[in-house]
């Protein structure tokens, strides 16, 4: 075991303690963990991480757009930094490890380097991003977009928080920050970043099924999303209204979703294994629906993801065309509303190979697989070489039952550390 790997293992209890402290500060009153973007629990998480970093002799501070930074300088041979990051918010009633694992991993690595007095050519900066999860403001990657100056003035004013009802502009002002800061400059220049690394829990059970604790990602899936698709028909008496006169929003939507599923399967059978589709929200109007009414209103969400932008667009185009056909057949309208999303992001082969070698040196057989959207996508779009390391997670993510084992986490940090010092 290398000096760095040993120092990381010595921090196992401290890392577990960080996870416990942050969980205690952000438990939801109903179930699981809730750290709303730009909420007090998210801020408390950043402060806990900063206190840990300072206690280990590291520097820690908030940037001009609300992200928490922990840093350790290099030995002066390079004027560039390696950035390690992930997010500190959660989905509503989620788990403790999605996002947070990557930030704790970075803090653990910095502490290990400090304790072992290991010099690095590049300085290392760990960032805990706010607002990566899209349920809060309707877009993903808010903190990393602000860091890179990628949001417009209109977006700062028009993106509204689903819990607090405030604009992103107002949320930044509530933190005593100047929203103009993100419009005037990037908080960190991409040209000064040697590489961006992110450790994240796997968000499906593949590694569990393969009995492998750690993987390296080859690409970050992009997505095409419509957070709220509105279907409008006409209410009618369920017992009196004949089929040919109905304007049934549920029947039209059910047929559309079944058709999308069939096209999804066809595309997978054609070799596009990375393609995924989800409708995570679907509901009639609770104020007016009853068992004895033909449903005249329905809203649902559209979310396609994949590592091939062209294939995602193909499924999207199919869905739009099929919706038009079913609208005519059922005398309803489909309003897809605002389209959001991001393109797929290939990850750097050099970093991927370095992570594979690091795993081999630790006797870990590294799975190579795609991953879902992470803050790494924003850095890749800014020309920064990126790598993502994934940790086995028993019950998937975005739920209260996330179950990352601390032993798997330590192995992941060891791979992360060996990768960071070798690239």
C-alpha positions as a printed Julia matrix, in Angstrom:
423×3 Matrix{Float64}:
   0.0    0.0     0.0
   1.35   3.41   -0.95
   1.9    6.19    1.56
  -1.13   8.06    0.18
  -3.39   5.01    0.18
  -2.42   4.34    3.8
  -3.13   7.94    4.81
  -6.56   7.76    3.15
  -7.39   4.55    5.02
  -6.38   6.18    8.29
  -9.12   8.77    7.64
 -11.9    6.16    7.35
 -13.48   7.02   10.72
 -13.17  10.75   10.11
 -14.9   10.4     6.74
 -17.7    8.33    8.27
 -18.07  10.99   10.97
 -18.45  13.71    8.31
 -21.25  11.77    6.64
 -23.02  11.31   10.0
 -22.69  14.96   11.0
 -24.06  16.2     7.69
 -26.92  13.68    7.78
 -27.84  14.87   11.27
 -27.93  18.46   10.0
 -30.19  17.7     7.05
 -32.7   15.01    7.97
 -36.12  15.44    6.41
 -39.08  15.52    8.81
 -40.83  12.77    6.81
 -38.04  10.52    5.54
 -34.53  10.55    4.2
 -32.37  13.62    3.67
 -33.34  16.97    2.18
 -30.76  19.64    1.4
 -32.68  22.11   -0.73
 -30.62  24.17   -3.14
 -29.71  27.49   -1.48
 -31.43  26.37    1.72
 -30.1   26.36    5.29
 -29.28  22.64    5.28
 -27.15  23.04    2.17
 -25.33  25.97    3.77
 -24.8   24.01    7.0
 -23.29  21.18    4.95
 -20.77  23.56    3.43
 -19.84  24.92    6.85
 -19.3   21.4     8.26
 -17.0   20.58    5.35
 -15.12  23.87    5.74
 -14.63  23.3     9.47
 -13.2   19.84    8.77
 -10.83  21.21    6.13
  -9.56  23.98    8.4
  -9.05  21.5    11.23
  -6.71  19.59    8.9
  -4.64  22.69    8.1
  -6.34  23.35    4.76
  -7.9   26.52    3.4
 -11.68  26.81    2.98
 -13.99  29.59    1.81
 -17.21  30.35   -0.08
 -16.9   31.77   -3.59
 -18.81  34.72   -5.02
 -21.73  32.55   -6.18
 -22.2   30.42   -3.06
 -20.09  27.3    -3.65
 -17.74  26.01   -0.93
 -14.02  25.61   -1.81
 -11.3   23.68    0.04
  -7.75  24.01   -1.26
  -4.18  22.82   -0.87
  -1.36  24.44   -2.87
   0.99  22.51   -5.12
   4.78  22.46   -4.97
   5.15  25.32   -7.45
   6.05  23.23  -10.52
   2.69  24.01  -12.13
   0.47  27.08  -12.15
  -2.61  24.95  -12.79
  -4.94  23.19  -10.39
  -6.7   19.86  -10.32
 -10.33  20.48   -9.36
 -12.28  17.77   -7.53
 -15.96  18.49   -7.15
 -19.53  17.38   -6.75
 -22.71  18.79   -5.22
 -23.99  19.24   -1.68
 -27.75  19.52   -2.34
 -30.11  16.54   -2.59
 -33.42  15.82   -4.23
 -36.4   16.13   -1.86
 -36.36  13.22    0.62
 -33.3   11.7    -0.99
 -30.27  10.01    0.47
 -27.09  11.31    2.08
 -24.5   10.18   -0.46
 -25.58  11.43   -3.9
 -23.19  14.32   -4.57
 -21.94  14.56   -1.01
 -19.75  11.47   -1.4
 -17.69  13.29   -4.03
 -17.13  16.37   -1.87
 -16.24  14.32    1.22
 -13.92  12.26   -0.99
 -12.11  15.4    -2.07
 -11.86  16.69    1.5
 -10.58  13.29    2.65
  -7.94  13.25   -0.09
  -6.74  16.75    0.81
  -6.49  15.78    4.48
  -4.57  12.61    3.6
  -2.09  14.56    1.46
  -1.67  17.06    4.27
  -1.18  14.46    7.02
   1.29  12.46    4.92
   3.13  15.62    3.83
   2.89  14.58    0.19
   3.7   17.36   -2.27
   1.78  17.54   -5.55
   2.82  19.27   -8.76
  -0.61  20.82   -9.14
  -2.59  22.55   -6.47
  -5.81  20.71   -5.62
  -9.12  22.5    -5.21
 -12.23  20.71   -3.91
 -15.58  22.36   -4.66
 -18.97  21.59   -3.16
 -21.51  22.91   -5.65
 -24.93  24.2    -4.77
 -28.05  23.36   -6.73
 -27.0   20.48   -8.97
 -30.36  18.73   -8.64
 -32.97  20.0   -11.12
 -36.15  19.68   -8.96
 -35.29  22.88   -7.1
 -34.85  25.4    -9.93
 -35.89  23.46  -13.04
 -32.31  23.19  -14.29
 -29.41  21.01  -13.25
 -25.83  22.13  -12.45
 -26.79  25.58  -11.13
 -23.72  25.98   -8.9
 -21.21  24.88  -11.54
 -22.96  26.98  -14.21
 -22.7   30.03  -11.97
 -19.03  29.22  -11.35
 -18.43  29.28  -15.1
 -20.63  32.32  -15.75
 -22.95  30.2   -17.89
 -26.32  31.6   -16.78
 -27.89  34.7   -18.29
 -29.44  37.62  -16.48
 -32.88  36.43  -17.6
 -32.23  32.97  -16.14
 -31.1   34.46  -12.83
 -34.39  36.35  -12.63
 -36.71  33.73  -14.14
 -35.55  30.48  -12.55
 -37.87  30.04   -9.56
 -37.26  27.8    -6.56
 -39.88  25.07   -6.18
 -39.87  25.29   -2.37
 -39.08  28.92   -1.58
 -40.79  30.57   -4.56
 -37.84  32.93   -5.0
 -35.78  33.62   -8.1
 -32.16  32.51   -8.28
 -31.24  36.19   -8.17
 -33.11  36.58   -4.86
 -31.59  33.4    -3.45
 -28.08  34.7    -4.11
 -28.98  38.02   -2.49
 -30.31  36.14    0.55
 -26.79  34.69    0.91
 -25.41  38.27    0.89
 -23.95  37.67   -2.59
 -24.05  39.95   -5.6
 -25.74  38.15   -8.53
 -23.85  40.41  -10.91
 -20.73  38.5    -9.88
 -21.69  35.5   -12.0
 -22.46  37.72  -14.99
 -19.23  39.69  -14.88
 -16.67  36.91  -14.64
 -15.97  33.22  -14.18
 -15.05  32.31  -10.61
 -12.3   30.07  -11.95
 -10.7   30.14  -15.39
 -10.85  26.87  -17.37
  -7.35  27.56  -18.74
  -6.03  27.32  -15.17
  -7.52  23.85  -14.58
  -5.31  20.86  -15.39
  -8.18  18.39  -14.93
 -11.55  17.99  -13.24
 -12.26  14.81  -11.25
 -15.53  13.76   -9.68
 -16.32  10.81   -7.45
 -20.01   9.87   -7.3
 -22.12   6.99   -6.12
 -23.44   4.82   -8.9
 -27.11   5.61   -9.31
 -28.25   2.16  -10.42
 -27.46  -1.34   -9.08
 -25.05  -2.48  -11.84
 -21.94  -2.53   -9.64
 -23.87  -4.4    -6.96
 -24.89  -7.03   -9.51
 -21.29  -7.33  -10.71
 -19.89  -7.35   -7.14
 -17.44  -4.56   -7.98
 -16.88  -1.69   -5.57
 -15.53   0.95   -7.96
 -15.92   1.87  -11.63
 -14.66   4.55  -14.0
 -17.04   6.36  -16.34
 -16.38   6.72  -20.06
 -19.07   9.37  -20.7
 -21.67  11.49  -18.94
 -25.16  11.03  -20.31
 -26.86  14.1   -21.69
 -30.6   14.6   -21.53
 -33.61  16.2   -23.19
 -36.26  17.17  -20.64
 -39.68  18.75  -20.46
 -40.43  19.19  -16.73
 -44.15  19.78  -17.34
 -46.06  18.45  -20.32
 -49.71  19.6   -20.2
 -52.43  17.57  -21.89
 -55.8   19.27  -22.28
 -59.05  17.54  -23.24
 -62.54  17.81  -21.85
 -64.22  16.48  -18.73
 -67.27  14.28  -19.22
 -69.49  11.83  -17.41
 -67.75   8.47  -17.34
 -70.95   6.5   -17.66
 -72.65   8.59  -20.32
 -69.87   9.71  -22.67
 -69.34   7.31  -25.62
 -65.78   6.55  -26.72
 -65.89   8.44  -30.02
 -66.93  11.7   -28.28
 -64.41  11.55  -25.47
 -61.42  13.89  -25.14
 -59.6   11.66  -22.68
 -56.19  12.95  -21.61
 -55.23   9.81  -19.69
 -55.93   7.44  -22.56
 -54.01   9.61  -25.03
 -51.04   9.93  -22.68
 -51.02   6.22  -21.83
 -50.84   5.37  -25.51
 -48.05   7.88  -26.03
 -45.95   6.52  -23.16
 -46.48   2.94  -24.36
 -45.34   4.0   -27.84
 -42.26   5.74  -26.43
 -41.4    2.58  -24.5
 -41.66   0.52  -27.67
 -39.43   2.9   -29.62
 -36.96   2.97  -26.72
 -36.75  -0.83  -26.85
 -36.25  -0.74  -30.63
 -33.36   1.7   -30.27
 -31.77  -0.41  -27.52
 -32.08  -3.54  -29.69
 -30.31  -1.58  -32.44
 -27.27  -1.25  -30.17
 -27.96   1.91  -28.18
 -27.66   0.36  -24.72
 -26.92   3.7   -23.04
 -30.33   5.2   -23.88
 -32.74   5.73  -20.96
 -36.24   7.18  -20.72
 -38.31   8.19  -17.67
 -41.64   9.79  -16.9
 -41.14  10.49  -13.22
 -44.23  12.66  -12.71
 -47.75  12.04  -14.01
 -50.96  13.35  -12.48
 -54.5   14.44  -13.15
 -55.89  17.54  -11.45
 -56.53  16.58   -7.83
 -59.03  19.42   -7.41
 -61.34  18.2   -10.16
 -60.66  14.53  -10.92
 -62.96  11.76   -9.72
 -63.48   8.12  -10.58
 -66.66   9.03  -12.49
 -65.2   11.73  -14.76
 -63.49  11.39  -18.11
 -60.17  13.15  -17.3
 -59.88  16.5   -19.05
 -56.47  17.54  -17.68
 -53.16  15.75  -17.19
 -49.56  16.8   -16.58
 -46.46  14.65  -16.84
 -42.69  14.9   -17.28
 -40.53  13.83  -20.22
 -36.89  12.83  -19.65
 -34.66  11.03  -22.16
 -30.95  10.51  -21.52
 -28.01   8.94  -23.3
 -24.41   9.23  -24.43
 -25.35   9.79  -28.08
 -27.06  13.12  -28.77
 -28.37  11.92  -32.12
 -30.09   8.88  -30.64
 -31.65  10.99  -27.87
 -32.98  13.34  -30.52
 -34.35  10.4   -32.5
 -36.44   9.21  -29.55
 -37.5   12.79  -28.86
 -38.61  13.36  -32.46
 -40.56  10.11  -32.37
 -42.36  11.23  -29.18
 -43.32  14.62  -30.65
 -44.63  13.07  -33.87
 -46.59  10.4   -31.99
 -48.07  13.05  -29.68
 -49.39  14.92  -32.73
 -51.01  11.72  -34.05
 -52.64  10.91  -30.72
 -53.8   14.48  -30.23
 -55.82  14.17  -33.43
 -57.07  10.68  -32.57
 -58.26  11.66  -29.08
 -59.18  15.32  -29.69
 -56.71  16.58  -27.06
 -53.72  18.91  -27.12
 -50.18  18.2   -25.93
 -48.23  21.26  -24.76
 -44.66  20.17  -24.01
 -43.73  23.51  -22.46
 -40.13  24.48  -21.84
 -37.38  22.19  -23.13
 -34.28  21.88  -20.96
 -31.31  19.54  -20.92
 -27.68  19.12  -21.84
 -25.68  17.32  -24.48
 -23.72  14.17  -23.73
 -20.15  14.65  -22.5
 -17.33  12.26  -23.44
 -14.76  11.87  -20.67
 -11.0   12.12  -21.07
  -9.37   8.79  -22.1
  -6.08   9.71  -20.42
  -7.81  10.22  -17.06
  -9.89   7.09  -17.55
  -6.77   5.0   -18.18
  -5.04   6.54  -15.16
  -8.0    5.53  -12.97
  -7.95   2.01  -14.39
  -4.22   1.7   -13.58
  -4.86   3.06  -10.09
  -7.5    0.39   -9.57
  -5.19  -2.32  -10.81
  -2.47  -1.2    -8.39
  -5.05  -1.55   -5.59
  -6.17  -4.97   -6.92
  -9.56  -3.55   -7.94
 -11.09  -4.77  -11.2
 -12.51  -1.52  -12.57
 -15.76  -1.62  -14.52
 -15.97   0.88  -17.4
 -19.46   2.31  -17.91
 -21.44   5.46  -18.73
 -22.83   7.6   -15.97
 -25.65  10.09  -15.56
 -25.42  13.87  -15.5
 -22.89  15.36  -13.09
 -21.19  18.73  -12.66
 -18.34  17.26  -14.72
 -20.47  17.99  -17.79
 -20.11  21.76  -17.27
 -16.32  21.52  -17.04
 -16.15  19.3   -20.13
 -18.17  21.9   -22.07
 -15.55  24.48  -21.03
 -12.71  22.43  -22.49
 -11.43  20.92  -19.22
 -10.3   17.25  -19.32
 -12.68  15.34  -17.02
 -12.9   12.0   -15.27
 -15.59  10.4   -13.11
 -15.14   7.58  -10.6
 -18.21   5.66   -9.42
 -18.81   3.89   -6.11
 -21.08   0.9    -5.57
 -24.39   1.88   -3.96
 -26.87  -0.76   -2.84
 -30.24   0.84   -3.49
 -29.71   3.34   -6.27
 -30.04   7.06   -5.59
 -32.63   9.82   -5.34
 -34.27   7.85   -2.55
 -33.97   7.62    1.21
 -32.36   4.16    1.04
 -29.02   5.06   -0.54
 -26.55   2.62    1.02
 -22.91   3.26    0.19
 -20.5    1.21    2.32
 -17.69   3.22    3.89
 -15.18   0.55    2.82
 -16.19   1.0    -0.82
 -15.91   4.76   -0.33
 -12.32   4.48    0.96
 -11.36   2.32   -2.03
 -12.88   4.97   -4.29
 -10.91   7.75   -2.59
  -7.74   5.72   -2.98
  -8.41   5.41   -6.72
  -9.25   9.12   -6.86
  -6.03  10.03   -5.04
  -3.77   7.85   -7.16
  -5.4    9.25  -10.3
  -4.99  12.87   -9.15
  -1.28  12.56   -8.41
  -0.51  10.65  -11.63
  -2.13  12.82  -14.32
